[in-house]
Amino acid sequence: MASLNAKPPAKSRTTHRHREGGRASSRAPGFSNQPRDPPPAAAQKCLAKFHDPFHGSGSMRNRVFPALCVQIWLAAASLACAQTNSGEITRETVIDAEKLFDLNFSEAKTGMLVGGLREQRRTLEDIHKFPLSNSIPSAMLFNPLPVGMKFGTVRKKFRSSPLPALKRPADLEPLAFYSISQLASLIKSRQISSEELTRFYLDRLKKYGPKLLCVTTLTEDLALEQARRADREIAAGRYRGPLHGIPYGAKDLLATQGIRTTWGSAPYTNQVFSSDATVIKRLEEAGAVLVAKLTLGELAMGDVWYGGQTRNPWNPRTGSSGSSAGPAAATAGGLVVFAIGTETHGSIVSPSTRCGVTGLRPTYGRVSRAGAMSLSASMDKIGPMCRTVEDCAIVFNAIYGPDGLDQTVYDAPFNYDPRVKLKQLRIGYLAHDFEEAKRSNDLAALAKLRELGAELIPVTLPHFPLNDIEIVLEVEAAAAFDDLTRGGLDDLMARQGRGAWPGIFRQARFVPAVEYIQANRIRYLLIQEMAGTFEHVDVLVAPSSDGESNQITNQTGHPCLVLPDGFNRTGTPTSLCFIGNLFDEARILAVGKVYQDATGFHLKHPAMTAD
């Protein structure tokens, strides 16, 4: 597979507290890249003991290094170069450690701990020797359901709007920003072949991808193979549905058989898996055509990856935000028809806002994460990033539901029907957040919803120590990438410093297991409180960049639809969020479609230039 050339990283600044979606608490600063210092001499010496996939004959982008080999290499390097401390544990050691953990035992109790802690360290050493790849889940599975909740079981036929009757334009350039439904109409009527459409998007990826730095691997051979198969099937009368023959891109943390999956990080640039992620399989079954693996901020943080900083098509001097950076930039720039992104704590909402695309963050436990990089096992979600609300519904309909692999996925129906009257729904809005921010586009959006028939109910979300319970994300991420930390291989990562993953992973090693459990117990109470909120409303309208709704709903697992609601003074997009009850994506999509159809902000596109 061909790869687009990546430029060296540029300089960066970091921010505080929250990272994964390029956000700090409720604020959303942009990330740019930091200069990457070479690994310390000790790390270089350590790496030299093992097969180095980054040097030697041939380009690193063209060399195959199977995923299993990557995991073995990392594990071996971690064991051989582990940053361990064999110093004796004394009474003074324990007294000093108590300061880290807000403890203050008596002198007698401290003395009793010394022997036990020495034994405990040997236990930890044994655990460190046990090989655990990123794909191995915890035996403790997160449950987002509040006490007593039952979801529907009746399945209805997926009901999208009829395909529009279109004629192929003489100039193909407008196709770059057609919706799934529009392109499906042309493909189904055989006015354009999937292969011709695929080549059109491949050309755009080659032309604009290097400027936006949004592509890790161009999957041209696979794409043309899938497109030709789609054309044969459609010609034979075997039309699979609206995704048949439609080119798309996938965030490069989703495994693709025989094609490298880099996770946006230098230690994994040659990682190749032997099977596809469930989402990739399901899109292939729907007939979609994978044209590119798209960038993510390194290990799902921000928009900086090993090749640089992914750019915003509306203003290429700025970053796209992240961590679903490539999916947002490529969709907004008309390089793909739609893309698959992921969110742990803002990674669909934030770049969708920055780049002006429509994104759906589904309920936790809706879409299988089998074959996806794990960051925070109790918070990771996979969802579509598209041009329109209905595009999101079409893609989500193809990827949701159990696969027998991801044990957190619930078998709940998705009964989308765009026919909805807002006046018949209880639509809440976060009055304080909107009034505090006083963003004109958001206030205009509320006025438009009222004009469309909505009777908006002011709602206040429960107050909890959200920043404090983010140790859940940090600890789970540190466990997922423990081999990097203990082996010193985090020195290879593009971003360093206190606000970057390497430092966060190390700091998370000092969170006691007791506090991790306590944070999850607080989270349990938050889930119960949010259930009370949705006893009074069907849909909740929230600003995308203000307040605590994003932090809360990522902790509780509630779904969120983000879509454009205008432009700011600099001409870049702004957005609005519709939040639903657990497993009620259908309703927020239907409400969002009413608003989107009445405003048309999604129909505006950035002016693309290759230089």
Rosetta blueprint (number, residue, H / E / L):
1 M L
2 A L
3 S L
4 L L
5 N L
6 A L
7 K L
8 P L
9 P L
10 A L
11 K L
12 S L
13 R L
14 T L
15 T L
16 H L
17 R L
18 H L
19 R L
20 E L
21 G L
22 G L
23 R L
24 A E
25 S L
26 S L
27 R E
28 A L
29 P L
30 G L
31 F L
32 S L
33 N L
34 Q L
35 P L
36 R L
37 D L
38 P L
39 P L
40 P L
41 A H
42 A H
43 A H
44 Q H
45 K H
46 C H
47 L H
48 A L
49 K L
50 F L
51 H L
52 D L
53 P L
54 F L
55 H L
56 G L
57 S L
58 G L
59 S L
60 M L
61 R L
62 N L
63 R L
64 V L
65 F E
66 P E
67 A H
68 L H
69 C H
70 V H
71 Q H
72 I H
73 W H
74 L H
75 A H
76 A H
77 A H
78 S H
79 L H
80 A H
81 C H
82 A L
83 Q L
84 T L
85 N L
86 S L
87 G L
88 E L
89 I L
90 T L
91 R H
92 E H
93 T H
94 V H
95 I H
96 D H
97 A H
98 E H
99 K H
100 L H
101 F L
102 D L
103 L L
104 N L
105 F L
106 S L
107 E H
108 A H
109 K H
110 T H
111 G H
112 M H
113 L H
114 V H
115 G H
116 G H
117 L H
118 R H
119 E H
120 Q H
121 R H
122 R H
123 T H
124 L H
125 E H
126 D H
127 I H
128 H H
129 K H
130 F L
131 P L
132 L L
133 S L
134 N L
135 S L
136 I L
137 P L
138 S L
139 A L
140 M L
141 L L
142 F L
143 N L
144 P L
145 L L
146 P L
147 V L
148 G L
149 M L
150 K L
151 F L
152 G L
153 T L
154 V L
155 R L
156 K L
157 K L
158 F L
159 R L
160 S L
161 S L
162 P L
163 L L
164 P L
165 A L
166 L L
167 K L
168 R L
169 P L
170 A L
171 D L
172 L L
173 E H
174 P H
175 L H
176 A H
177 F H
178 Y L
179 S L
180 I H
181 S H
182 Q H
183 L H
184 A H
185 S H
186 L H
187 I H
188 K H
189 S L
190 R L
191 Q L
192 I L
193 S L
194 S H
195 E H
196 E H
197 L H
198 T H
199 R H
200 F H
201 Y H
202 L H
203 D H
204 R H
205 L H
206 K H
207 K H
208 Y H
209 G H
210 P H
211 K H
212 L H
213 L L
214 C L
215 V E
216 T E
217 T E
218 L E
219 T L
220 E H
221 D H
222 L H
223 A H
224 L H
225 E H
226 Q H
227 A H
228 R H
229 R H
230 A H
231 D H
232 R H
233 E H
234 I H
235 A H
236 A L
237 G L
238 R L
239 Y L
240 R L
241 G L
242 P L
243 L L
244 H L
245 G L
246 I L
247 P E
248 Y E
249 G E
250 A E
251 K E
252 D L
253 L L
254 L E
255 A L
256 T E
257 Q E
258 G L
259 I E
260 R E
261 T L
262 T L
263 W L
264 G L
265 S L
266 A H
267 P H
268 Y H
269 T L
270 N L
271 Q E
272 V E
273 F E
274 S L
275 S L
276 D L
277 A L
278 T H
279 V H
280 I H
281 K H
282 R H
283 L H
284 E H
285 E H
286 A L
287 G L
288 A L
289 V E
290 L E
291 V E
292 A E
293 K E
294 L E
295 T L
296 L L
297 G L
298 E L
299 L L
300 A L
301 M L
302 G L
303 D L
304 V E
305 W E
306 Y L
307 G L
308 G E
309 Q E
310 T L
311 R E
312 N E
313 P L
314 W L
315 N E
316 P E
317 R E
318 T E
319 G E
320 S L
321 S L
322 G L
323 S L
324 S L
325 A H
326 G H
327 P H
328 A H
329 A H
330 A H
331 T H
332 A H
333 G L
334 G L
335 L L
336 V L
337 V L
338 F E
339 A E
340 I E
341 G E
342 T E
343 E E
344 T L
345 H L
346 G L
347 S L
348 I L
349 V H
350 S H
351 P H
352 S H
353 T H
354 R H
355 C H
356 G L
357 V L
358 T E
359 G E
360 L E
361 R E
362 P L
363 T L
364 Y L
365 G L
366 R L
367 V E
368 S L
369 R L
370 A L
371 G L
372 A E
373 M L
374 S L
375 L L
376 S L
377 A L
378 S L
379 M L
380 D L
381 K E
382 I E
383 G E
384 P E
385 M E
386 C E
387 R L
388 T L
389 V H
390 E H
391 D H
392 C H
393 A H
394 I H
395 V H
396 F H
397 N H
398 A H
399 I H
400 Y E
401 G E
402 P L
403 D L
404 G L
405 L L
406 D L
407 Q L
408 T L
409 V L
410 Y L
411 D L
412 A L
413 P L
414 F L
415 N L
416 Y L
417 D L
418 P L
419 R L
420 V L
421 K L
422 L H
423 K H
424 Q H
425 L L
426 R L
427 I E
428 G E
429 Y E
430 L L
431 A H
432 H H
433 D H
434 F H
435 E H
436 E H
437 A H
438 K L
439 R L
440 S H
441 N H
442 D H
443 L H
444 A H
445 A H
446 L H
447 A H
448 K H
449 L H
450 R H
451 E H
452 L L
453 G L
454 A L
455 E L
456 L E
457 I E
458 P E
459 V L
460 T L
461 L L
462 P L
463 H L
464 F L
465 P L
466 L L
467 N L
468 D H
469 I H
470 E H
471 I H
472 V H
473 L H
474 E H
475 V H
476 E H
477 A H
478 A H
479 A H
480 A H
481 F L
482 D H
483 D H
484 L H
485 T H
486 R H
487 G H
488 G L
489 L H
490 D H
491 D H
492 L H
493 M L
494 A L
495 R L
496 Q L
497 G L
498 R L
499 G L
500 A L
501 W H
502 P H
503 G H
504 I H
505 F H
506 R H
507 Q H
508 A H
509 R L
510 F L
511 V L
512 P L
513 A H
514 V H
515 E H
516 Y H
517 I H
518 Q H
519 A H
520 N H
521 R H
522 I H
523 R H
524 Y H
525 L H
526 L H
527 I H
528 Q H
529 E H
530 M H
531 A H
532 G H
533 T H
534 F L
535 E L
536 H L
537 V L
538 D L
539 V E
540 L E
541 V E
542 A E
543 P E
544 S L
545 S L
546 D L
547 G L
548 E L
549 S H
550 N H
551 Q H
552 I H
553 T H
554 N H
555 Q H
556 T H
557 G L
558 H L
559 P L
560 C E
561 L E
562 V E
563 L E
564 P E
565 D E
566 G E
567 F E
568 N L
569 R L
570 T L
571 G L
572 T L
573 P E
574 T E
575 S E
576 L E
577 C E
578 F E
579 I E
580 G E
581 N L
582 L L
583 F L
584 D L
585 E H
586 A H
587 R H
588 I H
589 L H
590 A H
591 V H
592 G H
593 K H
594 V H
595 Y H
596 Q H
597 D H
598 A H
599 T H
600 G L
601 F H
602 H H
603 L H
604 K L
605 H L
606 P L
607 A L
608 M L
609 T L
610 A L
611 D L
